């Protein structure tokens, strides 16, 4: 009987042990499941955080340190063109369409990206970047006075027509129209005084393929096709009415063939008046602009690029604000292209002279100058002196009437 009681007690104890063990296992399983779910939750949160845009992440860290702007720059017109006062073509044109993103973050950093839909694509440039991409750079304000910028950026030549936002220019001079304005490189800008800055820039110089330059045997593309520029911008008088945009640049086109620039812009901007006088000069051991090279029509089967060419351009412009919503300007351009050293069929002398007169009326329906309606008239005379006529040059003139609209559309 006593043995039966002991067995019964032992059985009950055994059952109690089993129940306790089972409860412990269930508790442990629940704990592990809870931990696993928490880990999954944290992983999900982390995953969602990484899915957020850089803008959202930066805004979360410090909303005050991040600014961003997106706009579209749009210009369209009905353009009628004449050659030698005979109708050449009349058509609607989309002159310019650009998308621009720019802003700052963490106070000391900036970025600027701009894509144009009107330019051609040339994948053979040194930076392997389509020429549709005008700007793609980052800036770093290392100190209050010194800024470092890297990427595709505005090449710092001088002259107001070259310096000003290109969408505001109805018709460029030949000099600026055939000079690459956006190159990939690095630049440093030092603020000498509040309204004076000095910029040193080094960028890729080669934007054309080797096939586009033909100077015969013995020449090849340089392994380091760089261009360097030193640019000074100064603004004087109490209201910064007097402005200067001066620059000197030098680089290589081919091995042992260089290119050199001296460009000056002098501006007066006060009240209703904006007037500027630009002087632009380039000395090119290979004709990078192609304006002299394009004259020759003899020996077309083996065209040669002209060498030892120099270009000189003068631009005078006078803007006058007739009314808060109405502006007009007149612009005159004189340009010349010459050869300063005999080569191939090109003898030393002047090969091209151009006179261009422009008159434009601009109407601004809004208080801001984002929206503009304009009427632009242009007359251009191209004269080829005797040396140019010997290789196929023939004088001609062009006229153009452009009625259009320009709008910078702010998106954010």
SULLIN-V584889 format. One record per helix or strand. SS is the DSSP state (H for helix, E for strand). FROM is the first residue (numbers start at 1). LEN is the number of residues. If there is no record, write none. Layout:
ss from len
SS FROM LEN
SS FROM LEN
This chain:
ss from len
H 2 50
H 54 8
H 63 3
E 66 18
E 86 20
E 109 8
E 133 9
E 146 9
H 160 4
H 166 3
H 174 4
E 182 12
E 196 9
H 210 3
E 226 11
E 242 13
E 257 14
E 273 14
H 293 3
H 300 3
E 307 17
E 326 14
E 343 1
E 346 1
E 349 15
E 371 13
H 386 4
E 396 15
